Amino acid sequence: MFLSVFDMFKVGIGPSSSHTMGPMVAASRFLELMRASPFAFHGLRASLHGSLAFTGVGHATDRATILGLAGFTPDTYDADKAEKTLADIKATGLIHPSDLPALKFDPGQDLLFDFDTLLSGHANGMILMATDGQGDVTLRETYYSVGGGFVLTEAELAQGKDTDDGPPVPFPFKSATQMLEMSEISGRSIAEMKRSNEYARGGEDHLKSGTKRLWQVMNDCINRGLEAEGILPGGLSVKRRAHGIHQKLLAERGMNLTPPHTINDWMSVYAMAVNEENAAGGQVVTAPTNGAAGVLPATLRYYLDHVPGASESHIEDFLLTAAAIGGLVKYNASISGAEAGCQAEVGSAAAMAAAGLCAVMGGTPQQVENAAEIALEHHLGMTCDPVKGLVQVPCIERNGLGAIKAVSAASLSLRGDGTHLVPLDACIETMRQTGLDMSEKYKETSLGGLAVNVPNC
């Protein structure tokens, strides 16, 4: 099993990796399918199902789908160009993707939020269709946005998780147990094994430049969030708070009476800054998802800014270790809130961040595995119940608390010798089972929890 660090961490746009980035990627893939087809096309249609329908407006799924059909992709997204394109499509009823003729598309008629038909493969399902001059569907594909910006067709999903047609990697661990066994036999850390795997697929230069860019985007996102003020879009009138909290923290620096627990506020404000940017539709990095994008950057920023002896030379090891843990969670359970609740998003992010921090602070592979388990265990059962379908309440604060848990988990593991009762594999399996048992109301549908108990929402 191999999932690249660049699979787990993708540069994209907010507010959701599964509901915004995924549909945009799916639409882009459909355009490629159309370009390879011998048919002549005249129009486009799309239908959104399950969680994509129930929280699609709050997550901008409709916008993302339309823009994807117009040729936009998350990693090269241009906000100003996107707004102009959407206005043109609304005014003309035409989409102009490159290397294809102008295609009829009326957003009000040709994009359907289907609340009644659940697709069998995943809670985040969508069907894209191309039509001929008579309006008959001549090309159709079903896509599933399975979390973290990953998109699979119906056929790809049916092939299962073992599908990997790339060259072999030296350390193909599928479980934490295998990971620790390979580490002990090889004498390598988790990051070193992951690095060898990345070299086998992309090479040293690709890894070095790619991880450097990932942290640059993450850190820039934190900084933008710490500077920005105002009200977040979507109708809840949620005020950005990261800037105000950060200013107070800066003013308190050096004061002898500042309580020790103030460090928790630093962790929280870094995470909140990211998720406020995400909620505003800004550029973020899936870590492993948009809804949980603040946990890992906040933990890494905490390490760099507040831990004595921290070094930027450790950033790559942090990201590689975190990606190894994230890959195990995704392969053996889920990182999708629509599939397993927020335990799969913020819980996974906290496990990844805890592992990364433990590793760069000198933890053994056994301590790293312990750190990830502690962080994930104490998110088990967490529901995904965004108010009004927006990635704002409780998501923004939840990332802050996820970062605090990640740091605490890493610290606890470093105080021990790596031996512990509950293996990470057992915790991941428990998360998977809990997700299966969880009511659909609490899986990113906004049909339960806070989403229905906050007045006037």
C-alpha positions, 0 to 999 in steps of 0.5 A: 500500500502506498499513499504519497505525502502529496496524496494526503496533503493537497493544495486546494481551496475551501471550504471542503475537500470532499464537497468543494475540491472533490466535485471540482476534480470530478468535473475536470475528470469528466471533461477529459472523458468527454475529450476522449469520446467520439461523440459530439456533445451539446450540453451538460447535466449534473446531479448531487446525492447524499451529503453532497446534496444535503450540505452542498450549498453551504459547502459551495458544491454547486459552484465547484461543480460548475467551475470544474466543468468550466475547466477550473482545478483546485490547485490552480484556482483563480478566485477573480476569474472564477467569479467572472466565469460563473457570471458568464455561465449564468448570463449565457447558459453556456460553458466553454471548456477548453478543447470542447465546443460551447456546451449548454448548461443552465445552473438552475435546471441542469444542476440537481440537488437530489435529496431522495436518491442515495448512491450505493458507493459512498455518501458523497456521490455525484453523476455527471452527464453530457448530452447530444443535440436532442438533449439525450444523455450520451455520456454518463459517469458516477463519481464519489468524493471519498474525502481529502480531495480523493475522487473515484469513479464507480468502477474504481471504487468497486476495484477496492483499496489495493489498487496501485499500479505504480512501481514497487516501494521498499516499505509497503506497510498496510498497518501500524504493526507492519510499519513498526516491524519494518522499522525495527528490521530496517533500523529506520524511522517512520519518516526515513521509510516514508522518504524511501517510498517517496523517492521510489515514486517521485525522486528526491528533488520532487519530495524536497520541493513539494514538501517545501511548497506544502509548508509554505502554503500552510504557513501563508494560510496561518498568516493570512488568517491572523491578519484578516478581519470581518464576517465569514460568508454563508449567512451565520454572521460568524465573526473572524476571531483569530486576528483579535485573539492573536493581537491579545496574545502578542500584547501579553508576551513577556508579561510575568503574570501570563498563565501557563495555559496561555500556550493553548491559545497560541495553538488554537489561534493558529488552527482557527486562522487556517479554518477561518481562511478555509471557511472564506474559500481561501487557499488551504492544504488538505491535512488530511481534509479541508474541514480539519486543515488547521490541526496539523499546520497549527501543531507544526507552527507551535513546534517551530515558534514555541519549542526550544531547539526546533528547526525548519530542517525537521519540517519534512520529517514531520510531514512524512511521519504525519502522512504515513499515519494518515495513509493508514487511517485512510486505507483501513478506515476513513478520513471522510466526515460524510462516511464516519463523522468528524472522528475521521477528519479532526480525529485523523488530523490530530493523530497525524499531527501528534505523530509528526510532533513526536517524531521531530521531538526525538520520539522512537517509532513506538512512541510515534505510534503511541502518540497517534493512537492517543490522539485518535482514541480521544476523538472516537465517536465525534460527530460531523454536524456543521450548522447550516452545512457551513464549515464554521460551527463547530469546525473552526474551534474544533480544529483548535482543540484538535491541535491541543490534543495532538500536542498533549498526545505527543507529550504523553507518549514522549514521557513513556517508552512506547509500550501501551495497551491499545494499538493504533491498528485497534483504534483505527478499526474502532473508528471504522466500526463506530463510523458504520454504527453512527447515524447518518444524521451525524455524518455531514448532513446537517440533519442532527446535533448542533445543526438542528439545535442552534436557534434560527439556523 
